[in-house]
Amino acid sequence: MSCEAVKKSKIVCLVVFIICLFVRIYQINRVESVHIDSALTSTITYSVNPKGVTYYIPQGEYTGRQLKEIFIPKHKDNISADLKNIYLKNGNDALHPNLYYFFFRVFTHSAPNLDLQNLIKYGCGLNLIFFSFSFFLMYKLLDELFSKKDIIPFGLCVAFLNTSSISMTLFVRSYEMQATAVIFFVYAFVKLIKKINIGEKFSKSDVLILFSSSLFCMLSAYLLNMVLGILYASIIAFLMLKKRFRDILTIFVVGIFTMLCSFLIYPNYYAVLFASKMGEINSHTGSDGMLSALKFGYCRCLLTSHLFYIYSIIILIIGSFFKSEMKSRTYLQTFLIIAFFALFSVLCYISPFPLLRYCSPMFPIMALLYPYILQNKTFIVRTIFSVLIAMTMLHASIFAKNVEEFEKPDYIIQTGHFYNLPTIQNLFIGHDKKRIFTQKPEYPVLFFYNGIEDYVDLIYFMADEQKYIFYNTYPLSTSDIIQAIKKHNLKNFYLAIPTNTRININGYTKRSYNAFEMFYELNFK
């Protein structure tokens, strides 16, 4: 390809980056609330309490102002103490490595406080930085994989304009960083495989890139160790095929050194083996056919709602029937697509819940399927169909329906159908039902809770003078509620109960199914 064509491709890539960035900024400005786990990020990262994610607020009466003082970080002069806590205890969060929390604490150091507005501003701002790195690394990866450079902007469109990628930018957790780590490691993998294939020796920079990308993956998420395992095994197998046994030793040394460094950076790296959700993984993998079918259906929802939209697939299929030029597909492209679709399936099966967040780091590599199919078409055909699919992606990124992760399983169960339209998460637009208690701040709120995750995201909306009565009673019975009502002489009040709890008070019967049906206004006589 001529230098002029390469230059045009780079200019188009820059335009794609600007569009992806502005779409994300647009969606960030639409966010009305945050996921419970996003609120937990600040609780874990800042030493607002000694127990982090395992903290239970003591039973008693509080005002909204008191709860905000407890949970919303305002201090910024003890960053060294916070970083030490992240290094040693990680806020007692045994399910995630500590690297993201380290970045989050440093990045939010200049924030006056972490109220809702600043949590969204700084948390999503940090994700925009990770997105920018991801975009650059994905460009380098596509440049290594595809000989036809005009397909690179299209590959970037489908990788970063899909609603999965945008949803993770809006999520103040480590998932945007995880996608960056996966792309970085796959780029290092591709560079090594290409050098092995042509018989070229590894340079010091190759080894350094492999080490740094491996360490980044290990410290981003435990589930990414599956990616490391499969691709490391592939490198070793290819080296054995080429009889480069000395280089196999190099790869082993890099892998062992990476593990040692990860333990130095996070001494409690193996704590996940003793975490409670490991039991959930084991129980889910041995579940019956009904749950397996639901998980399979939900996996289909993840794909058709966030990456492979029905109309995008139709356009892609039509484009695939057009006449092809000389074939330019490679075994490396095919291997990566098959490997990451397989990883996606495994993650859906072993994850505690088949949620988008657990699978989203795989999506940028899975999106390679789009340019993979169109790359062999004539220039005019691949240009037309690339533009058409890119326009569907852009339309979905702006106008997709806001359906949160806890709503979609209910939809599948109740309707028996798959929700195949593009959806976007972590906007929380119009989700006022859970915050119904804010309508009448003169009413007290009787709060029965099972853990910090039952209320931490609600604290941002609490009225300063409104009274909140907390009880840590679980499992909860109707008699427990009636005793508390009589003890505090409550008449008009709001009742908050944990999920999957049934109540029957004064003929009022209700069962709480999910976090957005937990508040009820009652008049007790």
C-alpha positions as semicolon CSV with decimal commas, in nm:
position;residue;x (nm);y (nm);z (nm)
1;M;0,000;0,000;0,000
2;S;0,129;0,347;-0,088
3;C;0,246;0,598;0,170
4;E;-0,039;0,827;0,070
5;A;-0,297;0,555;0,142
6;V;-0,135;0,481;0,479
7;K;-0,146;0,851;0,564
8;K;-0,516;0,869;0,475
9;S;-0,584;0,564;0,689
10;K;-0,417;0,730;0,988
11;I;-0,623;1,045;0,940
12;V;-0,944;0,840;0,931
13;C;-0,830;0,657;1,248
14;L;-0,787;0,993;1,420
15;V;-1,141;1,091;1,317
16;V;-1,269;0,759;1,454
17;F;-1,091;0,826;1,784
18;I;-1,248;1,172;1,812
19;I;-1,594;1,029;1,741
20;C;-1,548;0,750;1,999
21;L;-1,425;1,000;2,255
22;F;-1,711;1,244;2,204
23;V;-1,971;0,964;2,218
24;R;-1,828;0,863;2,555
25;I;-1,829;1,220;2,684
26;Y;-2,191;1,254;2,568
27;Q;-2,294;0,938;2,753
28;I;-2,099;1,034;3,067
29;N;-2,301;1,357;3,082
30;R;-2,622;1,150;3,073
31;V;-2,535;0,933;3,376
32;E;-2,786;0,987;3,658
33;S;-2,654;0,743;3,918
34;V;-2,391;0,474;3,964
35;H;-2,381;0,100;4,011
36;I;-2,339;-0,027;4,367
37;D;-1,992;-0,153;4,279
38;S;-1,892;0,191;4,149
39;A;-1,985;0,337;4,488
40;L;-1,783;0,062;4,656
41;T;-1,476;0,170;4,458
42;S;-1,440;0,486;4,667
43;T;-1,512;0,295;4,990
44;I;-1,239;0,043;4,908
45;T;-0,986;0,291;4,778
46;Y;-1,010;0,549;5,055
47;S;-0,956;0,455;5,418
48;V;-1,297;0,584;5,522
49;N;-1,331;0,275;5,741
50;P;-1,089;0,002;5,842
51;K;-1,283;-0,289;5,692
52;G;-1,341;-0,164;5,337
53;V;-1,590;-0,371;5,141
54;T;-1,668;-0,592;5,442
55;Y;-1,780;-0,295;5,653
56;Y;-2,123;-0,308;5,816
57;I;-2,262;0,014;5,955
58;P;-2,357;-0,037;6,321
59;Q;-2,727;-0,063;6,401
60;G;-2,884;0,261;6,512
61;E;-3,029;0,593;6,401
62;Y;-2,844;0,825;6,164
63;T;-2,913;1,138;5,967
64;G;-2,827;1,161;5,601
65;R;-2,550;1,406;5,684
66;Q;-2,390;1,160;5,927
67;L;-2,395;0,878;5,671
68;K;-2,239;1,100;5,406
69;E;-1,962;1,195;5,646
70;I;-1,894;0,826;5,709
71;F;-1,893;0,706;5,349
72;I;-1,811;0,993;5,113
73;P;-1,435;1,061;5,122
74;K;-1,342;1,425;5,174
75;H;-0,984;1,401;5,298
76;K;-0,695;1,390;5,055
77;D;-0,395;1,447;5,277
78;N;-0,345;1,082;5,378
79;I;-0,277;0,934;5,037
80;S;0,022;0,741;5,172
81;A;-0,202;0,568;5,430
82;D;-0,459;0,487;5,162
83;L;-0,199;0,343;4,925
84;K;-0,055;0,137;5,209
85;N;-0,402;0,000;5,283
86;I;-0,450;-0,084;4,914
87;Y;-0,113;-0,259;4,904
88;L;-0,165;-0,465;5,219
89;K;-0,542;-0,519;5,243
90;N;-0,698;-0,389;4,919
91;G;-1,001;-0,278;5,120
92;N;-1,066;-0,645;5,201
93;D;-1,172;-0,693;4,839
94;A;-1,042;-1,044;4,775
95;L;-1,210;-1,070;4,435
96;H;-1,001;-0,813;4,250
97;P;-0,629;-0,731;4,235
98;N;-0,526;-0,391;4,365
99;L;-0,381;-0,217;4,058
100;Y;-0,701;-0,037;3,956
101;Y;-0,760;0,091;4,309
102;F;-0,405;0,226;4,312
103;F;-0,465;0,417;3,989
104;F;-0,805;0,540;4,111
105;R;-0,665;0,670;4,442
106;V;-0,384;0,859;4,273
107;F;-0,609;0,999;3,998
108;T;-0,877;1,124;4,243
109;H;-0,626;1,283;4,482
110;S;-0,709;1,630;4,351
111;A;-1,086;1,585;4,395
112;P;-1,234;1,796;4,680
113;N;-1,459;1,502;4,769
114;L;-1,608;1,194;4,607
115;D;-1,976;1,282;4,601
116;L;-2,181;1,146;4,313
117;Q;-2,082;1,417;4,068
118;N;-1,710;1,384;4,137
119;L;-1,722;1,003;4,142
120;I;-1,867;1,007;3,791
121;K;-1,635;1,285;3,674
122;Y;-1,310;1,138;3,802
123;G;-1,400;0,770;3,769
124;C;-1,513;0,801;3,408
125;G;-1,223;1,041;3,341
126;L;-0,980;0,769;3,445
127;N;-1,161;0,527;3,216
128;L;-1,122;0,771;2,928
129;I;-0,746;0,755;2,979
130;F;-0,756;0,375;2,965
131;F;-0,975;0,397;2,655
132;S;-0,718;0,622;2,485
133;F;-0,441;0,371;2,554
134;S;-0,667;0,090;2,433
135;F;-0,737;0,274;2,109
136;F;-0,366;0,328;2,039
137;L;-0,279;-0,035;2,121
138;M;-0,567;-0,164;1,911
139;Y;-0,441;0,045;1,620
140;K;-0,098;-0,115;1,657
141;L;-0,256;-0,460;1,681
142;L;-0,469;-0,411;1,368
143;D;-0,164;-0,278;1,187
144;E;0,019;-0,602;1,270
145;L;-0,272;-0,828;1,175
146;F;-0,406;-0,673;0,852
147;S;-0,206;-0,599;0,539
148;K;-0,482;-0,380;0,394
149;K;-0,452;-0,065;0,602
150;D;-0,783;0,083;0,488
151;I;-0,959;-0,181;0,703
152;I;-0,793;-0,053;1,024
153;P;-1,037;0,239;1,087
154;F;-1,327;-0,005;1,052
155;G;-1,165;-0,242;1,302
156;L;-1,133;0,046;1,547
157;C;-1,497;0,144;1,497
158;V;-1,636;-0,198;1,581
159;A;-1,396;-0,238;1,874
160;F;-1,483;0,091;2,046
161;L;-1,820;0,213;1,921
162;N;-2,006;-0,094;2,046
163;T;-2,224;-0,047;2,353
164;S;-2,018;-0,294;2,557
165;S;-1,708;-0,076;2,533
166;I;-1,905;0,240;2,612
167;S;-2,086;0,073;2,905
168;M;-1,752;-0,013;3,064
169;T;-1,630;0,347;3,025
170;L;-1,932;0,449;3,235
171;F;-1,857;0,187;3,502
172;V;-1,624;0,311;3,777
173;R;-1,450;-0,024;3,810
174;S;-1,150;-0,197;3,656
175;Y;-1,319;-0,335;3,343
176;E;-1,206;-0,060;3,106
177;M;-0,852;-0,118;3,231
178;Q;-0,895;-0,493;3,178
179;A;-0,977;-0,436;2,811
180;T;-0,660;-0,227;2,780
181;A;-0,459;-0,508;2,939
182;V;-0,602;-0,772;2,705
183;I;-0,530;-0,566;2,392
184;F;-0,177;-0,492;2,517
185;F;-0,102;-0,859;2,579
186;V;-0,253;-0,975;2,248
187;Y;-0,037;-0,716;2,071
188;A;0,272;-0,857;2,245
189;F;0,160;-1,209;2,153
190;V;0,114;-1,124;1,784
191;K;0,455;-0,955;1,766
192;L;0,622;-1,266;1,911
193;I;0,435;-1,514;1,689
194;K;0,527;-1,320;1,375
195;K;0,893;-1,317;1,475
196;I;0,887;-1,689;1,550
197;N;0,725;-1,755;1,213
198;I;1,000;-1,579;1,015
199;G;1,278;-1,718;1,234
200;E;1,380;-1,384;1,382
201;K;1,536;-1,368;1,729
202;F;1,359;-1,202;2,020
203;S;1,488;-0,856;2,102
204;K;1,510;-0,711;2,453
205;S;1,214;-0,487;2,375
206;D;1,005;-0,792;2,273
207;V;1,076;-0,960;2,607
208;L;1,009;-0,637;2,797
209;I;0,674;-0,585;2,619
210;L;0,574;-0,945;2,691
211;F;0,666;-0,908;3,059
212;S;0,493;-0,571;3,110
213;S;0,175;-0,676;2,927
214;S;0,162;-1,004;3,123
215;L;0,205;-0,824;3,454
216;F;-0,060;-0,570;3,355
217;C;-0,303;-0,855;3,279
218;M;-0,233;-1,040;3,603
219;L;-0,289;-0,728;3,813
220;S;-0,601;-0,619;3,623
221;A;-0,824;-0,922;3,687
222;Y;-0,795;-1,281;3,797
223;L;-1,006;-1,403;3,506
224;L;-0,749;-1,265;3,262
225;N;-0,509;-1,538;3,375
226;M;-0,709;-1,760;3,139
227;V;-0,602;-1,537;2,850
228;L;-0,241;-1,552;2,969
229;G;-0,252;-1,930;3,003
230;I;-0,392;-1,997;2,656
231;L;-0,165;-1,755;2,471
232;Y;0,149;-1,850;2,665
233;A;0,077;-2,215;2,585
234;S;0,035;-2,121;2,218
235;I;0,370;-1,941;2,213
236;I;0,546;-2,240;2,367
237;A;0,374;-2,483;2,129
238;F;0,478;-2,274;1,828
239;L;0,837;-2,253;1,956
240;M;0,845;-2,630;1,994
241;L;0,714;-2,667;1,639
242;K;0,996;-2,443;1,516
243;K;1,247;-2,625;1,745
244;R;1,351;-2,305;1,921
245;F;1,400;-2,468;2,261
246;R;1,623;-2,196;2,406
247;D;1,348;-1,941;2,350
248;I;1,105;-2,169;2,537
249;L;1,325;-2,121;2,843
250;T;1,304;-1,743;2,792
251;I;0,924;-1,758;2,787
252;F;0,921;-1,969;3,106
253;V;1,151;-1,720;3,280
254;V;0,931;-1,426;3,176
255;G;0,620;-1,606;3,305
256;I;0,776;-1,694;3,641
257;F;0,922;-1,345;3,685
258;T;0,580;-1,196;3,604
259;M;0,416;-1,406;3,879
260;L;0,683;-1,307;4,131
261;C;0,641;-0,938;4,051
262;S;0,263;-0,963;4,080
263;F;0,301;-1,105;4,432
264;L;0,542;-0,826;4,523
265;I;0,296;-0,563;4,404
266;Y;-0,002;-0,737;4,566
267;P;0,101;-0,972;4,851
268;N;-0,254;-1,112;4,889
269;Y;-0,284;-1,212;4,524
270;Y;-0,392;-1,567;4,612
271;A;-0,662;-1,450;4,855
272;V;-0,919;-1,498;4,579
273;L;-0,893;-1,875;4,626
274;F;-1,057;-1,834;4,967
275;A;-1,314;-1,573;4,864
276;S;-1,684;-1,646;4,895
277;K;-1,756;-1,620;4,522
278;M;-1,526;-1,913;4,448
279;G;-1,801;-2,123;4,601
280;E;-2,051;-1,953;4,372
281;I;-1,841;-2,046;4,070
282;N;-1,828;-2,409;4,176
283;S;-2,202;-2,425;4,242
284;H;-2,287;-2,258;3,910
285;T;-2,073;-2,492;3,704
286;G;-2,259;-2,788;3,850
287;S;-2,607;-2,643;3,805
288;D;-2,900;-2,802;3,627
289;G;-3,002;-2,765;3,264
290;M;-3,244;-2,480;3,326
291;L;-2,977;-2,252;3,467
292;S;-2,737;-2,358;3,193
293;A;-2,998;-2,270;2,933
294;L;-3,056;-1,933;3,095
295;K;-2,685;-1,861;3,101
296;F;-2,659;-1,963;2,735
297;G;-2,950;-1,738;2,647
298;Y;-2,800;-1,452;2,841
299;C;-2,468;-1,502;2,662
300;R;-2,655;-1,465;2,335
301;C;-2,803;-1,144;2,475
302;L;-2,456;-1,016;2,557
303;L;-2,346;-1,064;2,199
304;T;-2,656;-0,938;2,018
305;S;-2,714;-0,647;2,255
306;H;-2,360;-0,518;2,282
307;L;-2,139;-0,623;1,988
308;F;-2,304;-0,824;1,709
309;Y;-2,633;-0,642;1,657
310;I;-2,885;-0,820;1,439
311;Y;-2,880;-0,558;1,162
312;S;-2,499;-0,537;1,174
313;I;-2,476;-0,911;1,125
314;I;-2,724;-0,895;0,835
315;I;-2,511;-0,630;0,663
316;L;-2,198;-0,836;0,729
317;I;-2,355;-1,151;0,585
318;I;-2,470;-0,968;0,271
319;G;-2,120;-0,823;0,228
320;S;-1,961;-1,167;0,262
321;F;-2,135;-1,288;-0,057
322;F;-1,963;-1,034;-0,279
323;K;-1,665;-1,137;-0,491
324;S;-1,333;-1,156;-0,310
325;E;-0,990;-1,046;-0,419
326;M;-0,671;-1,237;-0,344
327;K;-0,702;-1,389;0,003
328;S;-0,517;-1,207;0,281
329;R;-0,650;-1,391;0,585
330;T;-0,393;-1,550;0,812
331;Y;-0,394;-1,839;1,054
332;L;-0,307;-1,591;1,328
333;Q;-0,625;-1,390;1,269
334;T;-0,834;-1,708;1,266
335;F;-0,672;-1,840;1,582
336;L;-0,733;-1,519;1,779
337;I;-1,101;-1,502;1,683
338;I;-1,167;-1,868;1,766
339;A;-0,966;-1,850;2,090
340;F;-1,148;-1,544;2,221
341;F;-1,493;-1,670;2,131
342;A;-1,403;-1,985;2,324
343;L;-1,280;-1,775;2,619
344;F;-1,604;-1,577;2,611
345;S;-1,805;-1,899;2,634
346;V;-1,595;-2,029;2,923
347;L;-1,623;-1,698;3,110
348;C;-2,001;-1,702;3,072
349;Y;-2,006;-2,051;3,220
350;I;-1,767;-2,014;3,514
351;S;-1,850;-1,656;3,616
352;P;-2,063;-1,620;3,932
353;F;-2,317;-1,447;3,708
354;P;-2,315;-1,416;3,326
355;L;-2,272;-1,040;3,333
356;L;-2,136;-0,812;3,064
357;R;-1,858;-0,685;3,289
358;Y;-1,691;-1,027;3,315
359;C;-1,689;-1,084;2,940
360;S;-1,639;-0,731;2,805
361;P;-1,254;-0,743;2,804
362;M;-1,281;-1,014;2,535
363;F;-1,500;-0,803;2,304
364;P;-1,231;-0,589;2,130
365;I;-1,058;-0,905;2,007
366;M;-1,387;-1,077;1,923
367;A;-1,474;-0,768;1,716
368;L;-1,194;-0,868;1,478
369;L;-1,455;-1,091;1,313
370;Y;-1,595;-0,787;1,131
371;P;-1,277;-0,681;0,945
372;Y;-1,174;-1,047;0,915
373;I;-1,475;-1,121;0,693
374;L;-1,460;-0,804;0,483
375;Q;-1,083;-0,775;0,430
376;N;-1,076;-0,990;0,114
377;K;-1,346;-0,796;-0,068
378;T;-1,274;-0,537;-0,333
379;F;-1,189;-0,189;-0,207
380;I;-1,528;-0,043;-0,300
381;V;-1,723;-0,333;-0,142
382;R;-1,536;-0,335;0,187
383;T;-1,557;0,045;0,203
384;I;-1,935;0,051;0,151
385;F;-2,010;-0,229;0,397
386;S;-1,760;-0,100;0,653
387;V;-1,929;0,240;0,647
388;L;-2,275;0,083;0,678
389;I;-2,176;-0,127;0,980
390;A;-1,988;0,166;1,136
391;M;-2,303;0,378;1,103
392;T;-2,510;0,112;1,281
393;M;-2,248;0,109;1,558
394;L;-2,256;0,488;1,587
395;H;-2,637;0,494;1,594
396;A;-2,645;0,226;1,865
397;S;-2,379;0,403;2,072
398;I;-2,598;0,716;2,089
399;F;-2,954;0,583;2,084
400;A;-2,929;0,238;2,245
401;K;-3,185;0,161;2,514
402;N;-3,062;0,186;2,873
403;V;-3,111;-0,163;3,023
404;E;-2,909;-0,236;3,337
405;E;-2,755;-0,575;3,406
406;F;-3,005;-0,667;3,679
407;E;-3,304;-0,592;3,453
408;K;-3,210;-0,816;3,161
409;P;-3,230;-1,151;3,346
410;D;-3,581;-1,056;3,461
411;Y;-3,674;-0,983;3,101
412;I;-3,553;-1,324;2,984
413;I;-3,726;-1,509;3,268
414;Q;-4,057;-1,326;3,232
415;T;-4,085;-1,323;2,852
416;G;-3,883;-1,627;2,753
417;H;-3,733;-1,424;2,469
418;F;-3,394;-1,276;2,401
419;Y;-3,352;-0,901;2,402
420;N;-3,177;-0,856;2,068
421;L;-3,172;-0,478;2,035
422;P;-2,862;-0,274;2,127
423;T;-2,856;-0,182;2,494
424;I;-2,624;0,027;2,707
425;Q;-2,553;-0,009;3,078
426;N;-2,447;0,213;3,370
427;L;-2,655;0,519;3,277
428;F;-2,936;0,453;3,530
429;I;-3,169;0,689;3,348
430;G;-3,514;0,709;3,507
431;H;-3,431;0,462;3,784
432;D;-3,605;0,662;4,058
433;K;-3,799;0,373;4,212
434;K;-3,514;0,277;4,441
435;R;-3,480;0,640;4,550
436;I;-3,849;0,688;4,631
437;F;-3,753;0,773;4,989
438;T;-3,617;1,109;4,866
439;Q;-3,970;1,227;4,777
440;K;-4,069;1,289;5,140
441;P;-3,757;1,360;5,345
442;E;-3,974;1,424;5,652
443;Y;-4,050;1,050;5,664
444;P;-3,796;0,829;5,842
445;V;-3,654;0,526;5,661
446;L;-3,651;0,188;5,837
447;F;-3,361;0,006;5,679
448;F;-3,301;-0,369;5,707
449;Y;-2,981;-0,465;5,532
450;N;-2,762;-0,765;5,461
451;G;-2,439;-0,587;5,375
452;I;-2,284;-0,262;5,262
453;E;-2,394;-0,330;4,903
454;D;-2,759;-0,284;5,009
455;Y;-2,722;0,089;5,066
456;V;-2,383;0,236;4,972
457;D;-2,504;0,372;4,635
458;L;-2,808;0,535;4,801
459;I;-2,605;0,754;5,036
460;Y;-2,543;1,011;4,761
461;F;-2,920;1,083;4,749
462;M;-2,996;1,092;5,122
463;A;-3,141;1,415;5,262
464;D;-2,914;1,567;5,525
465;E;-3,181;1,586;5,796
466;Q;-3,380;1,275;5,708
467;K;-3,367;1,000;5,972
468;Y;-3,242;0,652;5,880
469;I;-3,288;0,360;6,119
470;F;-3,054;0,070;6,042
471;Y;-3,103;-0,295;6,139
472;N;-2,865;-0,571;6,039
473;T;-3,117;-0,857;6,053
474;Y;-3,090;-1,142;5,805
475;P;-3,277;-1,357;5,730
476;L;-3,560;-1,114;5,788
477;S;-3,913;-1,198;5,908
478;T;-4,230;-0,990;5,929
479;S;-4,215;-1,004;6,309
480;D;-3,870;-0,841;6,304
481;I;-4,013;-0,552;6,104
482;I;-4,316;-0,509;6,330
483;Q;-4,098;-0,508;6,642
484;A;-3,879;-0,234;6,496
485;I;-4,183;-0,030;6,392
486;K;-4,326;-0,044;6,745
487;K;-3,990;0,023;6,910
488;H;-3,943;0,347;6,718
489;N;-4,314;0,437;6,720
490;L;-4,326;0,474;6,343
491;K;-4,643;0,583;6,164
492;N;-4,561;0,720;5,822
493;F;-4,226;0,591;5,699
494;Y;-4,037;0,417;5,423
495;L;-3,936;0,055;5,453
496;A;-3,622;-0,085;5,291
497;I;-3,574;-0,460;5,285
498;P;-3,308;-0,687;5,131
499;T;-3,369;-0,858;4,801
500;N;-3,573;-1,181;4,790
501;T;-3,756;-1,090;5,111
502;R;-4,134;-1,132;5,155
503;I;-4,327;-0,909;5,395
504;N;-4,688;-0,904;5,517
505;I;-4,778;-0,600;5,726
506;N;-5,133;-0,481;5,787
507;G;-5,250;-0,678;5,485
508;Y;-4,975;-0,529;5,268
509;T;-4,787;-0,815;5,101
510;K;-4,485;-0,759;4,885
511;R;-4,174;-0,945;4,780
512;S;-3,856;-0,762;4,688
513;Y;-3,707;-0,915;4,372
514;N;-3,423;-0,681;4,290
515;A;-3,249;-0,372;4,413
516;F;-3,494;-0,136;4,244
517;E;-3,802;-0,270;4,424
518;M;-3,686;-0,244;4,780
519;F;-3,845;0,076;4,910
520;Y;-4,208;0,103;5,014
521;E;-4,400;0,387;5,169
522;L;-4,616;0,254;5,454
523;N;-4,873;0,390;5,698
524;F;-4,868;0,176;6,011
525;K;-5,168;0,186;6,245
